[in-house]
Amino acid sequence: MGYQFIHVESYARTAGKNKAGKNEIESEAGEADRLDGCAPHVDFPQPPKILYGVSAHEVKKLAEDWAENSKDSRNHKLRKDGLCLLAGIISVPNDLKDWESFKKSSFRWLNKKYGSRLKSIIEHTDEPHRHIHFYVVPKAGERFEDIHQGKKAYTESKGQPKGIQNAAYIEAMRIYQDEFSKEVAMNAGLTKL
């Protein structure tokens, strides 16, 4: 029995202060689409397999368009370092027997969880561990917190001490892991521990 792995990151059009080069959608899209020089961790980059939706650079454009037309909590135009893309990865141990079935189950879960906000699922076949990336963009009129349940829980606990806000975030992300475990990973014989 192996372990499940699902992880999400938040990306902005440009990195925030003291985060140069990190969490920018351009770097994420370049790595996902395997553009020259954007995947230095891969010895022999191969084109990605788009399993659902569009390329990572097309998702980048969708996220940028959403950000250009969105407001922050103070009703101001969203800053360039305001979050606009949820990017996730699902990986499995190499000895998982039915990768194709696992990918289909993962797609069903992602589609159920995010609906039309889910813009792309991409598989990379040029790395040692089998994995898929997924990309989610809020709908017009939504806030980024509407697609990231940890950030939503944190925002909903505003006014509370930071420790309580952080605990709300951690609990929401634990629930996220539990949901994936119950609906996908356990059926493939993977454990969450």
C-alpha positions in Angstrom: 0.0 0.0 0.0 1.4 3.4 -1.0 0.5 6.9 0.1 -1.7 9.4 -1.7 -0.3 12.7 -2.8 -2.4 15.7 -3.7 -1.1 19.3 -3.3 -2.3 22.7 -4.3 -0.4 26.0 -4.8 -1.7 29.5 -5.4 -0.3 31.7 -8.2 -0.4 35.4 -9.1 0.5 37.3 -12.3 3.7 38.5 -10.6 5.4 37.3 -7.5 4.8 39.3 -4.3 7.4 41.2 -2.5 10.4 39.0 -1.4 9.0 36.2 -3.6 10.8 36.9 -6.9 10.5 34.0 -9.3 8.1 32.0 -7.1 4.4 31.6 -7.5 4.1 33.4 -10.8 1.7 31.8 -13.3 4.3 32.3 -16.1 6.8 30.0 -14.5 4.2 27.4 -13.6 2.8 27.4 -17.2 6.3 27.2 -18.7 7.1 24.2 -16.6 3.8 22.5 -17.2 3.9 23.1 -21.0 7.6 22.0 -21.0 8.9 25.2 -22.7 12.6 25.3 -23.4 14.6 26.0 -20.1 11.5 25.9 -17.9 11.9 22.3 -16.6 15.5 22.1 -15.5 14.6 19.2 -13.1 13.7 17.0 -16.1 16.6 15.4 -18.0 14.8 14.8 -21.3 11.6 16.9 -21.4 8.7 15.5 -23.4 5.5 17.3 -24.5 2.8 17.1 -21.9 -0.4 15.1 -22.4 -3.5 17.3 -22.1 -6.1 15.0 -20.5 -8.8 17.6 -20.1 -9.2 21.2 -21.2 -6.5 23.5 -22.5 -2.7 24.0 -22.2 -1.2 25.6 -19.2 -0.5 28.8 -21.2 -4.2 29.0 -22.2 -5.1 28.6 -18.5 -2.6 31.4 -17.7 -4.5 33.6 -20.1 -7.8 32.7 -18.5 -6.4 33.5 -15.0 -5.0 36.8 -16.2 -8.3 37.8 -17.7 -10.1 36.9 -14.5 -7.6 38.9 -12.5 -7.9 41.9 -14.8 -11.7 42.0 -14.2 -11.7 41.2 -10.4 -11.7 43.3 -7.2 -10.1 42.6 -3.9 -11.9 42.6 -0.5 -11.8 46.4 -0.4 -13.4 46.6 -3.8 -10.2 47.8 -5.4 -8.7 46.4 -8.7 -6.9 43.2 -7.9 -3.1 43.8 -7.5 -0.7 42.1 -9.9 0.5 39.9 -7.0 -3.2 39.0 -6.1 -3.8 35.3 -6.4 -5.6 34.2 -9.5 -4.7 30.5 -10.3 -5.0 27.4 -8.2 -2.6 24.8 -9.5 -2.5 21.3 -8.1 -0.6 18.0 -8.5 -1.7 14.5 -7.9 1.0 11.8 -7.9 1.0 8.1 -7.1 3.6 5.5 -6.2 5.2 3.8 -9.2 3.8 0.4 -8.2 0.2 1.5 -8.4 -1.4 -1.1 -10.7 -4.2 0.8 -12.5 -2.9 4.3 -13.3 -5.5 4.8 -16.0 -8.4 4.1 -13.6 -6.8 6.3 -11.0 -6.6 9.2 -13.5 -10.3 8.8 -14.4 -11.3 8.7 -10.7 -9.2 11.8 -10.0 -10.8 13.6 -13.0 -14.3 12.8 -11.6 -13.4 14.1 -8.2 -11.8 17.3 -9.6 -14.8 17.9 -11.9 -17.2 17.4 -9.0 -15.2 19.7 -6.7 -14.5 22.5 -9.1 -17.0 22.2 -11.9 -16.5 24.7 -14.7 -13.7 26.3 -12.8 -11.5 23.3 -13.7 -9.7 24.4 -16.8 -7.0 21.8 -17.4 -5.6 18.4 -16.4 -2.1 17.7 -17.8 0.0 14.5 -17.5 3.7 14.5 -17.5 5.4 11.2 -18.6 9.0 12.4 -18.5 9.6 12.2 -14.7 10.1 9.2 -12.5 6.8 9.4 -10.6 3.5 9.3 -12.5 1.5 12.5 -11.9 -1.0 14.9 -13.2 -1.3 18.6 -12.8 -4.7 20.4 -12.6 -5.6 24.1 -12.9 -8.5 26.0 -11.5 -9.6 29.6 -12.2 -12.5 31.4 -10.3 -15.6 32.3 -12.2 -16.4 36.0 -13.0 -17.5 37.7 -9.8 -16.0 35.1 -7.5 -13.0 35.7 -5.2 -9.9 33.5 -5.2 -11.0 32.1 -1.8 -14.0 30.5 -3.5 -11.7 27.9 -5.1 -9.2 27.4 -2.3 -10.9 26.0 0.8 -8.0 26.7 3.1 -7.9 30.3 2.2 -11.7 30.5 2.4 -11.6 29.1 6.0 -8.8 31.6 6.9 -10.8 34.5 5.4 -14.0 33.5 7.1 -12.2 33.6 10.5 -11.0 37.2 10.0 -11.1 39.2 13.2 -10.0 36.2 15.1 -6.4 35.9 16.5 -3.9 34.7 13.9 -3.6 31.3 15.6 -7.3 30.7 15.1 -7.1 31.8 11.5 -4.1 29.5 10.9 -5.9 26.6 12.6 -9.0 27.1 10.4 -6.8 27.0 7.3 -5.0 23.8 8.4 -8.3 22.1 9.3 -9.8 23.0 5.9 -6.8 21.6 4.1 -7.0 18.4 6.3 -10.6 18.0 5.2 -9.5 18.5 1.5 -7.0 15.6 1.9 -9.8 13.5 3.6 -12.2 14.2 0.7 -9.7 13.0 -1.8 -8.7 10.0 0.3 -12.3 8.8 0.7 -13.4 9.4 -2.9 -10.3 8.5 -4.9 -7.2 7.3 -3.1 -8.7 4.6 -0.8 -10.3 3.0 -3.8 -6.9 2.6 -5.3 -5.5 1.1 -2.1 -3.6 4.2 -1.1 -3.4 5.5 2.5 -3.5 9.1 3.6 -1.1 8.6 6.6 
